[in-house]
């Protein structure tokens, strides 16, 4: 187990969720203009992009090592179209992501299977709203996963 495995497996699990698409980045990405936005987050003519990062880590002594709890933040960006009710679509997608992670608390992925975490809490939605990225108004969310790593 390591932070790198946690982030890598979390990104892979996120990428398996129907509707997430292929624009999943295992680190923070930034789009300062529309060209960067298209390159990093646009697929099939719509924005649907995701980034993962560690926000913080707490550490406690334990017998034979320590227990690190990593706060992993997944940020999501999604095309906003009020007439198409994309708010509901985005909210449903966030729930599908939570369901996928709740079913895989050790962040297991790959062949052979790599268990990246000792355990994780249920995923929380910290914020849902709107943001501008590359000059485009989008749906935005942060979902948070507390992951326990035994070191």
HELIX and SHEET records of a PDB file:
HELIX    1   1 UNK A    3  UNK A   15  1                                  13    
HELIX    2   2 UNK A   34  UNK A   41  1                                   8    
HELIX    3   3 UNK A   82  UNK A   84  5                                   3    
HELIX    4   4 UNK A   86  UNK A  102  1                                  17    
SHEET    1   A 3 UNK A  23  UNK A  25  0                                        
SHEET    2   A 3 UNK A  46  UNK A  62  1                                        
SHEET    3   A 3 UNK A  42  UNK A  43 -1                                        
SHEET    1   B 5 UNK A  23  UNK A  25  0                                        
SHEET    2   B 5 UNK A  46  UNK A  62  1                                        
SHEET    3   B 5 UNK A  65  UNK A  79 -1                                        
SHEET    4   B 5 UNK A 136  UNK A 150 -1                                        
SHEET    5   B 5 UNK A 119  UNK A 120 -1                                        
SHEET    1   C 5 UNK A  23  UNK A  25  0                                        
SHEET    2   C 5 UNK A  46  UNK A  62  1                                        
SHEET    3   C 5 UNK A  65  UNK A  79 -1                                        
SHEET    4   C 5 UNK A 136  UNK A 150 -1                                        
SHEET    5   C 5 UNK A 124  UNK A 133 -1                                        
SHEET    1   D 2 UNK A 108  UNK A 109  0                                        
SHEET    2   D 2 UNK A 114  UNK A 115 -1                                        
END                                                                             
